[in-house]
Amino acid sequence: MLIVTSFVLLFTGLFTLVVAADVFVESSAAVARRFNISEMVIGLTLVAFGTSAPELATSLYAAAVGSSGIAVGTVVGSNITNVAILGICAAIVPLATDENVVRDGLVVLSISLLLAVLAFQGISRWEGCVLIVAFVSYMAALRMRGGVTMQDEIRFSGVLEFLKLCLGGFGIFLGAKLMVDSAVSIAAFFNILESVIGSTLIAFGTSAPELAVSVNAAVKRHGGISVGNILGSNIFNAALIVGLSSLVRPLGIDDALFFWNIPMMLFTAALLLIFIRTKHELSRLEGIVLIATYVVFLCVNYMLF
């Protein structure tokens, strides 16, 4: 009965997290516009934060309660899941890419490699600062390149938007708490490493915003949005979220992360970079390969760890 309750709480937390993140980002953008914060700043912060808010909340809370496996596993697993999401998009509609996309793909691989090197003996606070600096440097370079802008008009209704902002923030915290606490119980019950739960079940759930945005964009023939959303989210995850989580508490790295999940994150990042450079397109066949790689990733996690 206890394990059933844990699964119910896990999915309740996931639902709460995704809904609250959507409310929080929408109201944050409205408040920012009300106070004349530039569209460039909104784009560089809220667009990136929007689809990665579930990972951020989950990893920060997991680090705070000492569940390093979930904190790091969620980020690593989410990055691998995101690449599989691009595979799904490409299987629906081949995705065209350009030099900017290739450049961002190289950044994803570089930051993934940096994370792998820093994680050799766990991620300390100063190593987390290195990741944060890498993220800020990327944001600065993105701004010089033109960055991202948000085109939709967002109406501001004063007190209502502020209340939605507070409610969304509370919902994100509550959802993350429910997910992490129940995931720890599930891992203990089945004698599974916390990082395995984090990098598979939780990571898949927290990638729901990326899945929704990217697939919808692909169906509407906006392949650049699909690719850009995933690459930007992966950079945000590996650099800023891990960096901030390590400031809360230094993060340990277990066998599943060190020997399988982190190497798979590197492999999928490298594979994606190769694919998007080939004829500047992510083809259906390449998309299927990315999906198959994700299936292998899941199977090995639960068979070996």
N, C-alpha and C positions, 0 to 999 in steps of 0.2 A: 504493500500500500504506500509505503514511504517513497519508493522509487517512482510510482505512478504520479504522486504529488510533485516530485521533483521535475518530471517531464512536463507536467501541466504548468508549473511555475516557469520553466525554461521558455516555453512557447508564449506564455503570457507576457514574460519579460521582453521577448523579442518583438511581439506585436506592439507593446507599449513603447519600446525604444524607437521603432521605425515611425510610428505615428507622431510621437513627441518630437522627433528630430525634424520631421516635415513642418510641424507647427512652429518650432523654434526658429528654423531658418527663414520661413516666410515672414514671421513677425520681426525678426532681426533685420531683414532687408527693408521692411517698412519703416522701422525706427531709424535705421541708418539714412534712408532717403529723407525722412522728416528733418533730420539735423544736417542735411546738405553734405553728407559724406560722399565722396566722388564715386561714380560708377566703377572706376578702375579699382579702387580699394574694395568695394563691395564684391566685385568679380573675383579678385585675387584671394579674398578671404572666404566669403560665404559660398561661392560656387564650389571651391575645394572642400570646405567644411561640410557642405550640405550632404553629399553622399557618403562622407567618412565619419559623420557624427556618431553613428552607432559603434564603430570601431574605437573611436576616441574615448567615449564614455565607458565602454566595456574594459578597455585596457587600463585606463586610469584607475577605475575602481578595483580591478583585479590586482594592480600593483599596490594599491593602498592596503588591501587585506592580505598581501603576501602571496598571492597566486601568480607567480612569475610565468608559469607555464601557460596560463590562460592569457596573460597580458601580451606576451610575445607571440604565442601561438595564434591568437586571433588576428594579429597583423600579418604574420607570415602566411597563414592559411587564406586570409582575405585576398592578399596579393596574387596567390596562385589561383584562387577562385575567380578573381577579376579577369585573369588571362583566359580562363575557360569561358567566361561570359563573352569575351571578344570572339572566341571560337564559335559560340552559338550565333552571335550576330553575323559573322562571316558565312556561316553555314546557311543563313537565311538570305543574305545579300552580300556579295563580295564587297569589301571595304577598300576604297581608294585611299592612298596615303601620299604624303609629300615630304619634302626635306625637313620641315618643322616637326612633323610626326616622328620621323627617324631620329631627329635630335632629341626629342623628348623620350623616345624609346631608349636611347643611349644613356640618358640621365637616370631612367628607371634602373637599368642594369648597373650603372656606376654606384648609385645609392644602395642598391641591393648588395653589391659587392662590399661596400663600406660597412654595411650592417653585419655582413657575414664575418668580416675581419674583426670588428669590434666585439662581436659576440663570442669570440674564441674562448674566453674564460668568464663569460657573463658580461653584462653591460653596466658599467659603473655610472655615476652621475656625470663625471667629466666626459665620458664617452658619449653619453646622451647629449651633452652640450655640443659635441662635434656634429652629431646628427642634426641638431636644431640649426646650427650655423650653416650646414649644407642646405637645409630647406630654405632658410632665409636668403641664401645666395641664389638659389634657383628662382625664388620669387622675384628677386631684384632683376635677374636676367630676363625673366618672363615679362616684367613691366617694360624693360627697355625694348623688347621685341614687339610690344604692342598689347600684350596681356589678353585678358578676357573681359568682356563687358556683358552686362545683363540688359536686355532690351525691353523686357516687359514692364509696363507701368504697374506700380504697386501703390495702392491707396493706403493712407494713414488715418486711423481713426482714434488717435490719442490713447486714452486710458485702456480701451479694449485691446489694442495691439500690445501695450505694455503688460497687461494681464496674461495675454497669450504667450508672450515671451517668458514670463515667470513660470507659467504652467508647463510650457514646453521644456524648459530647463529642468524643472522638477521631474517631469515624465522621463526625460533622458536618464537622470540619476536613478529613478526608481526602476526603470527597465533594465539598466545595466546591473543594478544590485540583484534583482531577481534572477537574471541570466547567469551571473557569476556564481552566486550562492548555490543555485540549483545544479549548475555544471560541476561544481566541486563535489556535491553529493552524488551525482551520477558517476563521476570518475571514480570515487571511492567505492561505490557499490559494485561496479563492474571491474574494479582493479585496473583501470585504464589511466594512463598518464594524463594529467590535466592539459598538457600541451596538445595532446591528440584531440581531446574534446574541443579545445579552443581553435585549433587549426582546421577542423572539419565541420562539426555541427554549428558551433557559434560563428565561425568565419562565414559559412554559407548563409546563415541568417542575417548577419550584419552587412552582407554584400547585396541584400535585396534592393536597396536604392540604386546601386550601380546596374543591377540586372534590369530594373524597370526603365531607367533612363536610356541605357545603351541599346536595349532591344527595341524600344519605341523609336529611337532615333534611326536605327538601321532599317526598320520597316518603312519609315518615312523617307528613306534614301538620304539621310544626313549622316553618312559614314564618318565624317570628320568628328562629329560630336561624340559618336560611340567610342572611337579610338581615343580622342582627347580626354573624355571623361574617365576612362579606365587608367590611362597613363598618369593623369594628374592625381587621381585617387591613390594609386600605388606609391607615388612619390610622397604624398601627404602621409600615408600610412607608415612607410618604412623610415622616413626621416623625422617628421614632427611628432607623430603619436608615440613611437618607441622612445624618442628623445625625452618627451614630457613625462612619460611613464617612469623612466629611469630616474628622473628628478624626484619623483614621489618616493621611490625606493629602488635601489639597485636591483637589476633583473638577473636571475639565474637562468641558465640554459641547460635543459636536460638532454638525454640521448636522442629522443625522437626529433627534437629541434636541430641538434647539432649534426646528426648523421643522415637525416632524411628531409625534414621540412625546409630548413634553410638552403641546403643544396638544391632542392626542387624549386625553391623560389628563384634561385640563380639560373637554373636550367630553363625554366619557363620564360624568364625575362630575356635570356639570350636567344631562345627559340623564337620568341615574338619579334625581337629586333631583326633577326635574320629574315623572317617572313615579311615584315612590313617594308624591308629594303628590296625584296625581290619584286621587280617590276612595279614598285610603288603600289602594291595591292596585297590585301589579305584575302586570299582566294577561299572558295568553299572547302577544297581539299585541305588546305592549311588550317582552316577552322576546325575541321573534323579531327585533325591531328592534335590540336590544342585540347579539344574535349576529351580525346582518348588519353592524353597525358594526365589530365585531371582525374580520370577514373583510376588510372594506375596509382596516382598519389593517394587516393582514398583507400584503395585496397591494401597497399603496403602499410599504411598507418595502422589499420585495424588487424592486419595479419601478424605484424612483427612487434608492435608496441602495445 
